[in-house]
Amino acid sequence: MGRSLFLRIVEKVVAYNNYFMQRRYNMGRLGEYLRSPNSTDVARLLRIAIDRGFPGMLGGLDCMHWKCKNCSTAWARQYASRSGSPTIILEATADYDLCIWHAYFGLPDMKNDINVLEASDFFSNLA
């Protein structure tokens, strides 16, 4: 996705709901929408995880199924989930501040979370 398209989408989302407006963190830094954590971020997250009783945890990983209301009939079968309706799967990792460190959308015929996890580069990048 090109930067200009991404920024147009962000603008529309913020206009719809100001929850998604970029704000300053507790430390005074502006939040970034999607980036990899740097060494300072990792150290901070590991310190917080230890304080909360989850040593070694950087964030939460989840896969979410979004129903495609306007999916073309030609593609609907490729994106059909167990329920029979077309969905697209988003795999995302976020920390407790809701900073998104990783996002990956499943491709056609990826009908479950395991297939998406195997196809994304999330774990190979960490290794």
Secondary structure, 3 states (H helix, E strand, C coil): CCHHHHHHHHHHHHHHCHHHCCCECCCCCECCCECCCCHHHHHHHHHHHHHCCCCCCCCEEEEEEEECCCCCHHHHCCCECCCCCEEEEEEEEECCCCCEEEEEECCCCCCCHHHHHHHCCHHHHHC
